[in-house]
């Protein structure tokens, strides 16, 4: 059960209380009751660490296979790397916009 937390809307700058919901990539979102804008929050430390481990591990496996002469790329591995890199870049943009960096 998530608790109500205070947020600031990035569009109308109103302060509001809401329950943060997680999306598929692990970002938390909170919807402003006044303007209905969904405020996107940065990744938590656990999600960020998991994405770094996934990206490094899958790229290392790919490089080892490449050295052994196996040019096989799985769709799932590629999708995880793309999702991980996208999420890490998006997290950095959100942190920069919110002045967290």
Backbone as JSON, one array per atom type, in Angstrom:
{
  "sequence": "XXXXXXXXXXXXXXXXXXXXXXXXXXXXXXXXXXXXXXXXXXXXXXXXXXXXXXXXXXXXXXXXXXXXXXXXXXXXXXXXXXXXXXXXXXXXXXXXXXXXX",
  "N": [[0.85, -1.17, 0.0], [0.75, 2.07, -1.0], [1.73, 5.27, 0.24], [0.31, 8.58, 0.59], [2.01, 11.19, -0.96], [3.74, 14.35, -1.18], [3.85, 16.38, -4.05], [5.12, 18.47, -6.71], [3.62, 19.97, -9.41], [4.86, 19.84, -12.67], [3.9, 21.36, -14.69], [1.73, 23.25, -13.98], [2.73, 24.14, -11.61], [1.61, 23.68, -9.12], [1.21, 22.53, -5.75], [0.58, 19.26, -4.66], [-1.04, 16.34, -3.26], [-0.57, 12.9, -3.73], [-0.78, 9.43, -4.74], [2.03, 7.75, -5.84], [2.49, 6.06, -8.86], [3.96, 3.24, -10.47], [5.41, 2.94, -13.7], [5.93, 0.85, -16.64], [8.71, 0.88, -17.1], [9.75, 1.48, -14.62], [9.69, 4.04, -13.66], [8.3, 6.49, -11.48], [5.09, 7.95, -11.45], [2.97, 10.74, -10.92], [-0.23, 12.11, -10.87], [-1.45, 15.3, -11.45], [-4.15, 16.8, -9.82], [-5.34, 19.17, -10.6], [-4.52, 20.12, -13.25], [-4.29, 17.75, -14.58], [-1.87, 16.78, -15.47], [0.73, 14.43, -15.84], [3.26, 13.96, -13.68], [6.56, 13.05, -13.98], [8.82, 11.12, -12.17], [12.24, 10.59, -11.03], [14.18, 7.51, -11.46], [14.35, 5.01, -8.9], [17.01, 4.05, -6.64], [17.45, 1.27, -6.68], [16.25, 0.4, -9.12], [17.83, 1.8, -10.94], [20.41, 0.72, -10.47], [19.88, -1.94, -11.2], [19.32, -1.66, -13.95], [21.86, -0.79, -14.88], [23.42, -3.05, -14.3], [22.15, -4.99, -15.92], [22.58, -3.93, -18.55], [25.43, -3.86, -18.74], [26.07, -6.57, -18.25], [24.7, -7.98, -20.34], [25.86, -6.8, -22.61], [28.51, -7.61, -22.18], [28.26, -10.39, -22.42], [27.5, -10.5, -25.11], [29.85, -9.5, -26.32], [31.71, -11.48, -25.59], [30.65, -13.69, -26.96], [30.95, -12.7, -29.54], [33.72, -12.62, -29.83], [34.22, -15.36, -29.75], [33.26, -16.05, -32.19], [30.56, -16.28, -32.57], [27.81, -14.92, -33.92], [25.36, -14.25, -32.84], [22.48, -12.6, -31.89], [20.08, -12.13, -29.53], [16.61, -11.34, -29.5], [15.38, -10.68, -27.12], [17.56, -10.04, -25.45], [18.61, -7.84, -26.84], [16.42, -6.1, -26.67], [16.31, -5.7, -23.89], [18.74, -4.37, -23.45], [18.36, -2.03, -24.98], [16.09, -0.96, -23.67], [17.17, -0.59, -21.12], [19.28, 1.28, -21.59], [17.78, 3.41, -22.65], [16.14, 4.01, -20.41], [18.04, 4.77, -18.48], [19.11, 7.07, -19.7], [16.8, 8.68, -19.86], [16.25, 8.93, -17.12], [18.46, 10.43, -16.33], [17.91, 12.82, -17.71], [15.52, 13.63, -16.45], [16.43, 14.01, -13.82], [18.22, 16.11, -14.28], [16.48, 18.12, -15.21], [14.95, 18.53, -12.91], [16.81, 19.49, -11.21], [18.35, 17.81, -9.63], [20.79, 16.69, -10.15]],
  "CA": [[0.0, 0.0, 0.0], [1.58, 3.27, -1.06], [1.23, 6.4, 1.01], [0.2, 9.85, -0.13], [3.22, 12.01, -0.86], [3.58, 15.67, -1.77], [4.53, 16.6, -5.32], [4.92, 19.73, -7.39], [3.31, 19.76, -10.82], [5.86, 20.47, -13.54], [3.23, 22.23, -15.65], [1.03, 24.37, -13.35], [3.52, 24.47, -10.41], [0.8, 23.5, -7.92], [1.61, 21.49, -4.81], [-0.54, 18.36, -4.48], [-0.75, 15.04, -2.66], [-1.03, 11.82, -4.59], [-0.04, 8.17, -4.67], [2.87, 7.57, -7.02], [2.34, 4.75, -9.51], [5.1, 2.86, -11.28], [5.12, 2.51, -15.07], [6.62, -0.37, -17.05], [10.17, 1.03, -17.01], [10.15, 1.7, -13.24], [9.56, 5.44, -13.27], [7.1, 6.81, -10.74], [4.32, 9.07, -11.99], [1.91, 11.27, -10.07], [-1.1, 12.93, -11.69], [-1.93, 16.53, -10.83], [-5.61, 16.85, -9.87], [-5.8, 20.43, -11.18], [-4.34, 20.2, -14.7], [-4.24, 16.37, -15.08], [-0.55, 16.48, -16.01], [1.44, 13.35, -15.14], [4.62, 14.34, -13.32], [7.45, 11.89, -14.01], [9.86, 11.19, -11.15], [13.41, 9.79, -11.4], [14.27, 6.11, -11.03], [14.9, 4.74, -7.59], [18.38, 3.52, -6.68], [17.4, -0.15, -7.05], [16.0, 0.29, -10.56], [19.0, 2.33, -11.65], [21.45, -0.3, -10.34], [19.47, -3.1, -12.0], [19.52, -1.34, -15.37], [23.3, -0.78, -15.16], [23.89, -4.44, -14.29], [21.62, -5.64, -17.13], [23.25, -3.42, -19.75], [26.83, -4.29, -18.74], [26.11, -8.03, -18.35], [24.3, -8.44, -21.68], [26.9, -6.38, -23.56], [29.68, -8.47, -21.96], [27.94, -11.69, -23.03], [27.55, -10.3, -26.55], [31.25, -9.37, -26.73], [32.34, -12.8, -25.46], [30.16, -14.48, -28.1], [31.53, -12.13, -30.76], [35.11, -13.08, -29.86], [34.18, -16.79, -30.06], [32.77, -16.23, -33.55], [29.11, -16.48, -32.59], [27.21, -13.63, -34.22], [23.95, -14.43, -32.5], [21.9, -11.57, -31.02], [18.7, -12.47, -29.24], [15.69, -10.21, -29.47], [15.16, -10.32, -25.72], [18.77, -9.37, -24.99], [18.66, -6.54, -27.48], [15.34, -5.29, -26.1], [16.7, -5.32, -22.53], [19.8, -3.36, -23.55], [17.75, -0.78, -25.46], [15.25, -0.43, -22.59], [18.06, -0.14, -20.06], [19.96, 2.52, -22.0], [16.75, 4.46, -22.73], [15.71, 4.37, -19.06], [19.12, 5.5, -17.82], [19.18, 8.41, -20.31], [15.6, 9.39, -19.43], [16.45, 9.24, -15.71], [19.42, 11.54, -16.25], [17.21, 14.03, -18.15], [14.58, 14.02, -15.39], [17.21, 14.54, -12.7], [18.76, 17.39, -14.71], [15.36, 19.07, -15.24], [14.5, 18.8, -11.55], [17.93, 20.05, -10.47], [18.85, 16.83, -8.67], [22.2, 16.4, -10.47]],
  "C": [[0.9, 1.24, 0.0], [0.9, 4.42, -0.32], [1.1, 7.62, 0.12], [1.48, 10.64, 0.11], [2.95, 13.35, -1.53], [4.45, 15.79, -3.01], [4.28, 18.01, -5.79], [4.69, 19.43, -8.86], [4.33, 20.51, -11.67], [5.22, 21.44, -14.53], [2.6, 23.46, -14.98], [1.68, 24.82, -12.05], [2.72, 24.4, -9.11], [1.37, 22.39, -7.05], [0.39, 20.6, -4.59], [-0.08, 17.06, -3.82], [-1.34, 13.96, -3.53], [-0.26, 10.55, -4.26], [0.76, 8.04, -5.97], [2.67, 6.15, -7.55], [3.57, 4.51, -10.37], [4.65, 2.49, -12.69], [5.99, 1.3, -15.41], [8.14, -0.28, -16.87], [10.65, 1.29, -15.58], [10.12, 3.14, -12.79], [8.26, 5.63, -12.49], [6.41, 8.01, -11.39], [3.25, 9.46, -10.99], [1.09, 12.24, -10.91], [-1.63, 14.11, -10.9], [-3.45, 16.59, -10.92], [-6.15, 18.11, -10.55], [-5.72, 20.43, -12.71], [-4.25, 18.83, -15.37], [-2.91, 16.0, -15.74], [0.1, 15.38, -15.18], [2.89, 13.77, -14.93], [5.47, 13.08, -13.23], [8.58, 12.1, -13.02], [11.03, 10.29, -11.53], [13.33, 8.35, -10.89], [14.8, 6.02, -9.61], [16.27, 4.1, -7.74], [18.41, 2.05, -7.13], [17.18, -0.37, -8.54], [17.22, 0.72, -11.37], [20.15, 1.31, -11.63], [21.14, -1.52, -11.21], [19.69, -2.84, -13.48], [21.0, -1.35, -15.73], [23.84, -2.21, -15.24], [23.42, -5.17, -15.55], [22.37, -5.23, -18.38], [24.68, -3.95, -19.82], [26.91, -5.81, -18.94], [25.77, -8.51, -19.76], [25.31, -8.01, -22.74], [28.17, -7.23, -23.41], [29.46, -9.84, -22.59], [28.01, -11.59, -24.56], [29.0, -10.22, -27.04], [31.99, -10.71, -26.63], [31.93, -13.7, -26.62], [30.77, -14.0, -29.41], [32.98, -12.59, -30.91], [35.18, -14.57, -30.22], [33.65, -17.08, -31.46], [31.28, -16.5, -33.64], [28.46, -15.11, -32.78], [25.7, -13.66, -33.94], [23.51, -13.33, -31.53], [20.46, -11.95, -30.78], [17.86, -11.21, -29.16], [15.48, -9.74, -28.04], [16.37, -9.56, -25.16], [18.89, -7.97, -25.56], [17.61, -5.59, -26.9], [15.7, -4.82, -24.69], [17.79, -4.25, -22.54], [19.22, -2.02, -23.98], [16.9, -0.14, -24.36], [16.1, 0.11, -21.45], [18.73, 1.18, -20.38], [18.96, 3.67, -22.07], [16.36, 4.94, -21.33], [16.78, 5.15, -18.32], [19.27, 6.92, -18.38], [18.0, 9.26, -19.86], [15.71, 9.81, -17.96], [17.39, 10.43, -15.55], [18.76, 12.86, -16.67], [16.25, 14.54, -17.08], [15.33, 14.63, -14.22], [17.8, 15.92, -13.04], [17.67, 18.46, -14.7], [14.89, 19.47, -13.84], [15.61, 19.37, -10.67], [18.51, 19.11, -9.43], [20.33, 16.55, -8.91], [23.07, 17.54, -9.99]]
}
